[in-house]
Amino acid sequence: MSAARPPEGARTAAREREGTPMSVGTLGPGSADCRWYFEDLQPGDRHRSGGRTVTEADVVNFAGLSGDFHALHMDEIFAAATPHGRRIAHGMLIVSMTAGLVARLPIMRSIEQTTLGLLNVSCGFLKPTFIGDTIRVELVVKEKTLSRKGDRGTVVMQRVVHNQRGDVVIDGLWTLMIQCREPAAGNHLLIINS
């Protein structure tokens, strides 16, 4: 069963509680009875995740899963002689952790049932992430474009990953295809930027 768009007050209150779980039964994002559509996402909306510390086990397990045993990630002696001075986490491990942190945000739970697919991911790796670093993600809705059919649209979300020192370690754009609540009449192409 699909709920109607939550009142603006609920959306604003939800934005103020960014990164914190909301209780079931509220009309804010992430509640069990709240489903958001393309129309509900607005350029400029911001959400922040909680933190996650990168551990030795994370790096070793990711190496085993991916097959990426590069010396920069696995060999302390080798890594000590690099400009980093120590081992660094895999960039794709941090991207994967970013996906997990963002998936727990109320806004992402609210679009879970209306997301039709992930179309594109583009990431810039700006600084290394070390074992022991704690990362957090800021998600910003950057742009949305209604499809020509009018029954769905693309939404571009920026994901900026910060470490505990406030350094930006990854800046990425993720493009999702999101279902519309009601198809627009006629052929439309609407682009909205933040």
C-alpha positions as CSV (number, residue, x, y, z in Angstrom):
1,M,0.0,0.0,0.0
2,S,1.4,3.4,-1.0
3,A,1.1,6.4,1.3
4,A,0.5,9.9,-0.1
5,R,3.3,12.4,-0.1
6,P,4.1,13.4,3.5
7,P,3.3,16.9,4.6
8,E,6.1,19.4,4.1
9,G,6.5,19.7,7.9
10,A,7.2,16.0,8.2
11,R,9.8,16.3,5.4
12,T,11.5,19.3,7.1
13,A,11.5,17.5,10.4
14,A,13.0,14.4,8.8
15,R,15.8,16.5,7.3
16,E,16.6,17.9,10.7
17,R,17.0,14.3,12.0
18,E,19.4,13.3,9.2
19,G,21.2,10.0,9.9
20,T,18.9,9.0,12.7
21,P,16.4,6.2,12.4
22,M,12.7,7.2,12.5
23,S,10.1,5.2,14.2
24,V,7.6,3.1,12.3
25,G,4.3,4.8,11.8
26,T,5.6,8.4,11.3
27,L,5.0,10.1,8.0
28,G,8.7,10.9,7.6
29,P,11.2,9.3,5.2
30,G,12.1,5.8,6.2
31,S,8.9,4.9,8.0
32,A,7.2,1.6,7.1
33,D,4.2,3.4,5.6
34,C,6.0,6.1,3.7
35,R,6.9,5.6,0.0
36,W,8.6,8.5,-1.9
37,Y,8.5,9.0,-5.6
38,F,10.4,11.1,-8.1
39,E,8.2,14.1,-7.3
40,D,9.2,14.0,-3.6
41,L,12.9,14.4,-4.2
42,Q,14.1,18.0,-4.5
43,P,17.4,19.3,-5.6
44,G,19.2,20.7,-2.6
45,D,17.9,18.1,-0.1
46,R,20.7,17.0,2.2
47,H,21.1,14.0,4.4
48,R,24.0,12.8,6.6
49,S,24.9,9.3,7.6
50,G,26.3,8.0,10.9
51,G,29.9,6.9,11.0
52,R,31.7,3.7,10.2
53,T,35.3,2.9,11.2
54,V,37.4,1.0,8.6
55,T,39.0,-2.0,10.2
56,E,41.8,-4.4,9.4
57,A,39.2,-7.1,9.0
58,D,37.3,-5.0,6.4
59,V,40.5,-4.6,4.3
60,V,41.4,-8.3,4.5
61,N,37.9,-9.5,3.8
62,F,37.5,-7.1,0.9
63,A,40.8,-8.3,-0.6
64,G,39.6,-11.9,-0.4
65,L,36.2,-11.0,-1.9
66,S,37.5,-8.9,-4.7
67,G,40.8,-10.6,-5.3
68,D,42.6,-7.3,-5.0
69,F,45.7,-8.1,-3.0
70,H,47.7,-5.0,-4.1
71,A,50.7,-4.4,-1.9
72,L,49.4,-0.9,-1.0
73,H,46.5,-2.6,0.8
74,M,48.2,-5.8,2.1
75,D,52.0,-5.2,2.6
76,E,52.9,-2.9,5.6
77,I,56.6,-2.8,4.6
78,F,55.9,-1.9,1.0
79,A,53.2,0.7,2.0
80,A,55.6,2.3,4.5
81,A,57.9,3.3,1.6
82,T,55.1,5.0,-0.3
83,P,54.1,8.6,0.0
84,H,51.2,7.4,2.2
85,G,53.6,6.0,4.8
86,R,51.3,3.1,5.6
87,R,48.6,0.8,4.1
88,I,45.5,2.3,2.7
89,A,42.0,0.8,2.3
90,H,40.8,-0.1,-1.2
91,G,38.9,2.7,-2.8
92,M,36.2,0.4,-3.9
93,L,35.9,-0.8,-0.3
94,I,35.1,2.7,0.8
95,V,32.6,3.1,-2.1
96,S,31.0,-0.1,-0.9
97,M,30.9,1.1,2.7
98,T,29.4,4.4,1.4
99,A,26.6,2.4,-0.2
100,G,25.9,0.7,3.1
101,L,25.9,3.9,5.1
102,V,23.6,5.6,2.6
103,A,21.2,2.6,2.4
104,R,20.5,3.1,6.1
105,L,19.4,6.7,5.7
106,P,15.6,7.3,6.0
107,I,15.5,8.9,2.6
108,M,16.9,5.8,0.9
109,R,14.5,3.5,2.7
110,S,11.7,5.7,1.5
111,I,12.6,5.3,-2.2
112,E,13.5,1.6,-1.9
113,Q,10.1,0.5,-3.4
114,T,10.2,3.1,-6.1
115,T,13.8,2.8,-7.3
116,L,13.8,1.1,-10.7
117,G,17.6,0.9,-10.9
118,L,21.1,2.3,-10.6
119,L,22.2,3.9,-13.9
120,N,25.6,5.3,-13.2
121,V,28.3,5.8,-10.5
122,S,31.2,8.2,-10.9
123,C,33.7,8.7,-8.1
124,G,36.7,10.8,-7.5
125,F,39.2,9.4,-5.0
126,L,40.6,12.6,-3.4
127,K,42.6,11.3,-0.4
128,P,43.5,7.9,1.0
129,T,41.4,6.2,3.7
130,F,43.5,4.4,6.3
131,I,42.7,1.5,8.6
132,G,41.3,3.1,11.7
133,D,39.7,6.1,9.9
134,T,36.0,6.7,10.5
135,I,34.0,7.8,7.5
136,R,30.7,9.6,7.2
137,V,28.6,10.4,4.0
138,E,26.8,13.5,3.1
139,L,24.2,12.9,0.4
140,V,22.8,15.8,-1.7
141,V,20.1,15.6,-4.3
142,K,21.8,17.5,-7.2
143,E,19.5,17.1,-10.2
144,K,16.4,15.4,-11.4
145,T,15.2,14.8,-15.0
146,L,11.7,13.6,-15.9
147,S,11.7,10.9,-18.6
148,R,10.0,11.6,-22.0
149,K,7.4,9.0,-21.1
150,G,6.6,10.9,-17.9
151,D,6.3,7.8,-15.7
152,R,9.8,7.9,-14.2
153,G,12.8,10.1,-13.9
154,T,16.5,10.1,-13.2
155,V,17.8,11.6,-9.9
156,V,21.5,12.5,-9.5
157,M,22.7,12.2,-5.9
158,Q,26.1,13.5,-4.8
159,R,27.8,11.4,-2.1
160,V,30.7,13.1,-0.3
161,V,32.7,10.9,2.0
162,H,34.5,12.6,4.9
163,N,36.9,11.1,7.4
164,Q,37.1,11.9,11.1
165,R,39.5,14.9,10.3
166,G,36.9,16.4,8.0
167,D,38.9,15.6,4.8
168,V,36.9,14.7,1.7
169,V,38.2,11.3,0.7
170,I,35.6,10.5,-2.1
171,D,33.3,12.7,-4.1
172,G,30.8,10.8,-6.2
173,L,27.7,11.0,-8.2
174,W,25.1,8.2,-8.3
175,T,22.3,8.3,-10.8
176,L,19.1,6.4,-10.0
177,M,15.9,5.8,-12.0
178,I,12.9,6.6,-9.7
179,Q,9.2,5.9,-10.4
180,C,6.8,8.8,-10.6
181,R,3.7,8.8,-8.4
182,E,1.4,9.4,-11.4
183,P,2.6,9.5,-15.0
184,A,2.7,13.0,-16.5
185,A,0.4,13.6,-19.5
186,G,2.2,13.8,-22.9
187,N,5.9,13.8,-23.6
188,H,7.9,15.8,-21.2
189,L,11.5,16.5,-20.5
190,L,12.1,18.4,-17.4
191,I,15.5,19.1,-15.8
192,I,15.8,20.6,-12.4
193,N,19.3,21.4,-10.9
194,S,20.3,22.5,-7.4
